[in-house]
């Protein structure tokens, strides 16, 4: 199994993929990790750390090709290989590719994965570990370019080759997701759908949703929109404006971060459009959608327009559609007519999945 993993600077793919290899090793799978950046620096010791993109393009391309030649040779011997690279770079040279099609065809990977992370987490890492000048707008554009660049690379080599977008999220959970996608054999892939913007202050509902997410990840390879949560930023920007503040306070990597209000306002439209496009992409790369519709204390169902649109998109994409509707009020025909099955409880859904042979622990 050969896996090509892309992602922008600041996602910290290296440490994440090292943990993937350790997880695979604990399950009897030996995986060789090739970090293209490290290999390029090792081959050119005269280049100072962080300066490799400053060298002339001719030398950069030659160095990259030499490293990929070595990786291709290693791929002939290794049972399982992960290539940690980028699809694109945006630097002083402008936007340019980070791989060559002829070598990627020769590598003949089995799967391509673009690893992404929240814009605030990436901002934190770049501030702590890199000297890369950037704005929040830069980061959100780079992420979109990397996703599209990876998909074009993958499909340009082989239209049938699997391409996935995966958010880092909670490492403990998504590392297992990564393993299941690649080295863990075949299994059902599920997109998890639940309200995210209508439950502020509803701690019981948040706890129910978190429990649902954890449980489904025990059974399926899950793509979880909660692993990359940014929809709160425009709301926080609006709150800052009302308070007369010039900053937005957010939490990333376990620490609070103050962001410039104008930078956050600048990416509001990008955040909303990327959520819309990315969630549909995650549905398209899944076999099914499993949607939890929780209930407020007054008995009303918490169903957002976003969840309804996800259910409709999954139905139109010929995916299996499962809805867990916990409220006493009946769901509308727009839910029942598009659903493969509707359940009253999470336990009912799990029992159905077991009967179908989907839910295996």
Order of alpha helices (4+ residues) and beta strands (2+ residues): beta-alpha-beta-alpha-alpha-beta-beta-beta-alpha-beta-alpha-alpha-beta-alpha-beta-alpha-beta-alpha-beta-beta-alpha-alpha-beta-alpha-beta-alpha-beta-alpha
